[in-house]
């Protein structure tokens, strides 16, 4: 993982050099705050790794990598408002620390800064990069709308849920790899293989997030434990429980979903999950998608050492506790 640490150091240094004005204070201070909260930096690292698999130099991928990280943080700023989330990465969300208006506008500014960084891509590949990025940005909006629609939809299928998380979460990971590969000079079929790996691994990562929301330690997860249960969010775990619960379990689950009693609700719904073996079913689905992604990654013909770095990076994420 020494190579990965070098990538992280390179990216963090570049991010520190990102020029942001100091005024208006309430426009740019939240952007500094959001970026300084860290995170796993998955998307920019995937851009850099995707490039390095096909090219010895990653210099031309630095600005697009910053652009993808900025775009990701833009989605989080708006997402947290819609979810009324109090914490992000263990810190107050921007709308909690300031207010919704500040979070919306600083999010918009972050989106524009993302485009400015992407526009620094080498001119011969810029049209392809922007086409891929615009497609992905719209898909993320579609996924977010599906997620919001689920709040008022009674019968959400697991297939629809998996489609939603592929759009809302996985496509950005997949596109980060594809953008990096394209900048690195990969042929279209090879860039697409990396995209397919990222898509399947991204679905697996989101399923893991669903599991950690219930079974992870709150101080490690960095957000409110059981938040999905408290908000009755339709995750894989809840949808599978609704599918399998019968008789008293089904009645109890419906009763608790309508409850406003947070701690008791988390405890009771988790107990139903445990009784029905929901965690294992979610983990089985998670590993199915991840292994499908690895099968695709094995078909990539680039620098074998960096393909191995990507594999190790993804495996490390699959065993994370936050």
C-alpha positions as CSV (number, residue, x, y, z in Angstrom):
1,X,0.0,0.0,0.0
2,X,3.1,2.2,-0.2
3,X,2.1,3.3,-3.7
4,X,-1.3,4.3,-2.5
5,X,0.1,6.4,0.3
6,X,2.2,8.2,-2.3
7,X,-0.9,8.9,-4.3
8,X,-2.7,10.2,-1.3
9,X,0.2,12.5,-0.4
10,X,0.3,13.8,-3.9
11,X,-3.4,14.5,-4.0
12,X,-3.6,16.1,-0.6
13,X,-0.7,18.4,-1.5
14,X,-2.5,19.4,-4.7
15,X,-5.8,20.0,-2.9
16,X,-4.0,22.2,-0.4
17,X,-2.9,24.4,-3.3
18,X,-6.5,24.8,-4.6
19,X,-7.1,28.5,-4.6
20,X,-10.4,29.6,-3.0
21,X,-11.2,33.2,-2.2
22,X,-11.8,34.3,1.4
23,X,-14.8,36.4,0.7
24,X,-17.8,36.2,0.8
25,X,-17.0,34.3,4.0
26,X,-20.2,32.3,4.1
27,X,-19.7,31.1,0.5
28,X,-16.2,29.8,0.7
29,X,-15.6,29.0,4.4
30,X,-18.1,26.0,4.2
31,X,-16.1,24.7,1.2
32,X,-12.9,24.9,3.2
33,X,-14.7,23.2,6.1
34,X,-16.0,20.4,3.9
35,X,-12.7,19.6,2.2
36,X,-10.8,19.8,5.4
37,X,-13.0,17.1,6.9
38,X,-11.1,14.6,4.9
39,X,-12.9,11.4,4.0
40,X,-11.6,8.4,2.1
41,X,-10.8,10.4,-1.1
42,X,-11.9,7.4,-3.1
43,X,-12.9,9.3,-6.2
44,X,-9.7,11.3,-6.8
45,X,-7.6,8.3,-5.9
46,X,-9.5,6.2,-8.5
47,X,-8.8,8.9,-11.1
48,X,-5.1,8.8,-10.4
49,X,-4.9,5.0,-10.2
50,X,-6.9,4.7,-13.5
51,X,-4.4,7.0,-15.2
52,X,-1.4,5.2,-13.7
53,X,-2.5,1.8,-14.9
54,X,-2.0,3.0,-18.5
55,X,0.6,5.8,-18.1
56,X,3.7,6.3,-16.1
57,X,2.8,10.0,-15.4
58,X,-0.2,11.1,-13.4
59,X,0.5,14.8,-13.7
60,X,-2.3,15.4,-16.2
61,X,-4.8,13.6,-14.0
62,X,-4.3,15.8,-10.9
63,X,-6.8,18.6,-11.8
64,X,-9.5,16.2,-13.0
65,X,-9.0,14.3,-9.7
66,X,-9.6,17.5,-7.8
67,X,-12.6,18.1,-9.9
68,X,-14.1,14.8,-9.0
69,X,-13.5,15.3,-5.3
70,X,-15.1,18.7,-5.5
71,X,-18.1,17.3,-7.3
72,X,-18.5,14.6,-4.7
73,X,-18.4,17.1,-1.9
74,X,-21.0,19.2,-3.7
75,X,-23.4,16.2,-3.8
76,X,-22.8,15.6,-0.1
77,X,-23.7,19.2,0.8
78,X,-27.0,19.0,-0.9
79,X,-27.6,15.4,0.1
80,X,-27.2,16.2,3.8
81,X,-29.9,18.9,3.5
82,X,-32.4,16.5,1.8
83,X,-31.6,13.8,4.4
84,X,-31.6,16.3,7.3
85,X,-28.3,14.6,8.4
86,X,-26.7,16.1,11.5
87,X,-23.2,14.6,11.0
88,X,-20.8,13.9,8.2
89,X,-17.4,12.3,8.8
90,X,-17.9,12.9,12.5
91,X,-18.4,16.6,12.1
92,X,-21.5,18.8,11.9
93,X,-22.9,19.0,8.4
94,X,-22.7,22.4,6.7
95,X,-26.5,23.0,7.0
96,X,-26.3,22.2,10.8
97,X,-23.2,24.4,11.4
98,X,-24.5,27.3,9.3
99,X,-27.9,26.9,7.7
100,X,-29.6,25.5,4.6
101,X,-29.1,28.6,2.5
102,X,-25.4,28.6,3.1
103,X,-25.2,24.9,2.4
104,X,-27.1,25.2,-0.9
105,X,-25.1,28.2,-2.2
106,X,-21.7,26.9,-1.1
107,X,-22.6,23.6,-2.7
108,X,-23.4,25.4,-6.0
109,X,-20.0,27.1,-5.8
110,X,-18.3,23.8,-5.2
111,X,-19.9,22.4,-8.3
112,X,-18.6,25.3,-10.4
113,X,-15.1,24.9,-9.0
114,X,-15.3,21.2,-9.9
115,X,-16.0,22.2,-13.5
116,X,-13.1,24.6,-13.5
117,X,-10.7,21.9,-12.4
118,X,-12.1,19.4,-15.0
119,X,-11.6,22.1,-17.7
120,X,-7.9,21.9,-17.1
121,X,-7.9,18.4,-18.7
122,X,-5.7,17.9,-21.8
123,X,-7.6,19.3,-24.7
124,X,-7.5,16.2,-26.9
125,X,-9.4,14.1,-24.3
126,X,-11.4,17.0,-22.8
127,X,-14.6,16.4,-24.9
128,X,-14.7,12.7,-23.9
129,X,-14.1,13.6,-20.2
130,X,-16.8,16.2,-20.1
131,X,-19.3,13.9,-22.0
132,X,-18.7,11.2,-19.4
133,X,-18.8,13.6,-16.5
134,X,-22.1,15.2,-17.6
135,X,-23.7,11.8,-18.2
136,X,-22.7,10.8,-14.7
137,X,-23.8,14.0,-13.0
138,X,-27.2,13.6,-14.5
139,X,-27.4,9.9,-13.5
140,X,-26.6,10.9,-9.9
141,X,-29.5,13.4,-10.0
142,X,-31.7,10.6,-11.2
143,X,-30.5,8.3,-8.4
144,X,-31.1,11.0,-5.8
145,X,-34.7,11.5,-7.1
146,X,-35.3,7.8,-7.0
147,X,-34.1,7.8,-3.4
148,X,-36.5,10.6,-2.5
149,X,-39.4,8.9,-4.4
150,X,-38.8,5.8,-2.3
151,X,-39.8,7.8,0.8
152,X,-43.4,7.9,-0.4
153,X,-43.5,4.6,-2.3
154,X,-44.9,1.7,-0.5
155,X,-43.6,-1.2,-2.6
156,X,-40.0,-0.7,-3.5
157,X,-38.3,-3.7,-5.0
158,X,-34.7,-4.7,-4.1
159,X,-33.9,-4.5,-7.9
160,X,-35.1,-0.9,-7.9
161,X,-33.0,-0.2,-4.8
162,X,-29.9,-1.6,-6.5
163,X,-30.6,0.5,-9.6
164,X,-30.9,3.6,-7.4
165,X,-27.6,3.0,-5.6
166,X,-25.8,2.2,-8.8
167,X,-26.9,5.7,-10.1
168,X,-26.6,7.7,-6.9
169,X,-23.3,6.2,-5.7
170,X,-21.6,3.7,-7.9
171,X,-21.5,5.6,-11.2
172,X,-19.2,8.3,-9.8
173,X,-16.6,5.7,-8.7
174,X,-16.9,4.0,-12.1
175,X,-16.5,7.3,-14.0
176,X,-13.6,8.4,-11.8
177,X,-11.7,5.3,-13.0
178,X,-12.8,5.7,-16.6
179,X,-11.7,9.4,-16.7
180,X,-8.3,8.5,-15.3
181,X,-7.9,5.7,-17.8
182,X,-8.9,7.9,-20.7
183,X,-6.4,10.6,-19.6
184,X,-3.8,7.8,-19.3
185,X,-4.3,6.7,-22.9
186,X,-6.3,3.6,-22.4
187,X,-8.2,2.1,-25.3
188,X,-12.0,2.4,-25.0
189,X,-12.6,-1.3,-24.2
190,X,-10.0,-1.2,-21.4
191,X,-11.4,2.1,-20.0
192,X,-14.9,0.5,-20.0
193,X,-13.6,-2.6,-18.1
194,X,-12.4,-0.3,-15.3
195,X,-15.8,1.5,-15.4
196,X,-17.5,-1.9,-15.0
197,X,-15.3,-2.8,-12.1
198,X,-16.0,0.5,-10.4
199,X,-19.7,0.2,-10.9
200,X,-19.9,-3.3,-9.3
201,X,-17.5,-2.4,-6.5
202,X,-19.4,0.8,-5.9
203,X,-22.7,-1.1,-5.4
204,X,-20.8,-3.3,-3.0
205,X,-19.5,-0.3,-1.1
206,X,-22.9,1.2,-0.7
207,X,-24.4,-2.1,0.5
208,X,-21.5,-2.1,3.1
209,X,-22.5,1.4,4.1
210,X,-26.1,0.2,4.7
211,X,-24.7,-2.6,6.9
212,X,-22.3,-0.3,8.8
213,X,-25.2,2.2,9.5
214,X,-26.8,-0.5,11.6
215,X,-23.9,-2.6,12.8
216,X,-20.9,-0.3,12.7
217,X,-19.6,1.6,15.7
218,X,-20.9,5.2,15.6
219,X,-17.6,6.8,16.5
220,X,-15.9,4.9,13.6
221,X,-18.7,5.4,11.1
222,X,-18.7,9.1,11.8
223,X,-22.4,9.6,11.6
224,X,-25.5,8.9,13.7
225,X,-25.7,5.1,14.3
226,X,-29.0,3.6,13.0
227,X,-29.8,6.8,11.1
228,X,-31.3,4.8,8.3
229,X,-33.6,3.0,10.7
230,X,-34.6,6.2,12.5
231,X,-35.6,7.8,9.2
232,X,-37.2,4.5,8.0
233,X,-34.9,4.8,4.9
234,X,-35.5,2.0,2.4
235,X,-32.2,0.3,2.4
236,X,-31.4,-3.3,1.3
237,X,-31.7,-4.4,4.9
238,X,-35.1,-2.9,5.4
239,X,-36.5,-4.0,2.1
240,X,-35.3,-7.6,2.7
241,X,-36.8,-7.6,6.1
242,X,-40.1,-6.3,4.8
243,X,-40.0,-9.1,2.2
244,X,-39.2,-11.9,4.7
245,X,-41.0,-10.8,7.9
246,X,-44.3,-12.7,8.6
247,X,-47.0,-12.6,11.2
248,X,-45.9,-10.9,14.4
249,X,-42.5,-9.9,13.0
250,X,-44.2,-8.1,10.1
251,X,-46.7,-6.3,12.4
252,X,-43.9,-5.3,14.8
253,X,-41.7,-4.0,12.0
254,X,-44.5,-1.9,10.6
255,X,-45.3,-0.5,14.1
256,X,-41.7,0.5,14.7
257,X,-41.3,2.1,11.2
258,X,-44.1,4.5,12.3
259,X,-42.5,5.2,15.6
260,X,-40.7,8.4,16.6
261,X,-38.9,6.8,19.5
262,X,-35.3,6.8,18.1
263,X,-33.3,4.6,20.5
264,X,-36.0,2.1,21.0
265,X,-36.8,2.0,17.3
266,X,-33.1,1.3,16.4
267,X,-32.9,-1.5,19.0
268,X,-36.2,-3.1,18.0
269,X,-35.7,-3.0,14.2
270,X,-32.1,-4.3,14.6
271,X,-33.5,-7.2,16.7
272,X,-35.9,-8.1,13.9
273,X,-33.0,-7.9,11.4
274,X,-31.0,-10.3,13.6
275,X,-33.9,-12.7,13.9
276,X,-34.4,-12.8,10.1
277,X,-30.6,-13.1,9.3
278,X,-30.7,-9.8,7.3
279,X,-27.1,-8.9,7.9
280,X,-25.8,-12.1,6.3
281,X,-28.1,-11.7,3.3
282,X,-26.9,-8.1,2.8
283,X,-23.3,-9.3,3.1
284,X,-23.9,-12.1,0.6
285,X,-25.3,-9.6,-1.9
286,X,-22.4,-7.2,-1.2
287,X,-19.8,-9.8,-1.9
288,X,-21.6,-11.0,-5.0
289,X,-21.2,-7.6,-6.6
290,X,-17.7,-7.1,-5.4
291,X,-16.6,-10.5,-6.8
292,X,-18.2,-9.6,-10.1
293,X,-16.2,-6.4,-10.2
294,X,-13.0,-8.3,-9.5
295,X,-13.7,-10.7,-12.3
296,X,-13.9,-7.6,-14.6
297,X,-10.7,-6.1,-13.2
298,X,-8.9,-9.3,-14.0
299,X,-9.4,-8.6,-17.7
300,X,-7.6,-5.2,-17.6
301,X,-4.3,-5.3,-19.4
302,X,-2.3,-2.4,-18.0
303,X,0.5,-2.0,-15.5
304,X,0.0,-5.2,-13.4
305,X,1.5,-3.6,-10.3
306,X,-1.0,-0.7,-10.4
307,X,-3.9,-3.1,-11.2
308,X,-2.8,-4.9,-8.0
309,X,-2.8,-1.5,-6.1
310,X,-6.4,-0.9,-7.3
311,X,-7.3,-4.4,-6.1
312,X,-5.7,-3.9,-2.7
313,X,-7.3,-0.5,-2.4
314,X,-10.8,-1.9,-3.0
315,X,-10.2,-4.9,-0.7
316,X,-9.1,-2.6,2.1
317,X,-12.4,-0.6,1.6
318,X,-14.4,-3.8,1.7
319,X,-13.0,-4.6,5.2
320,X,-13.4,-1.1,6.6
321,X,-15.3,-0.3,9.8
322,X,-16.3,3.2,8.8
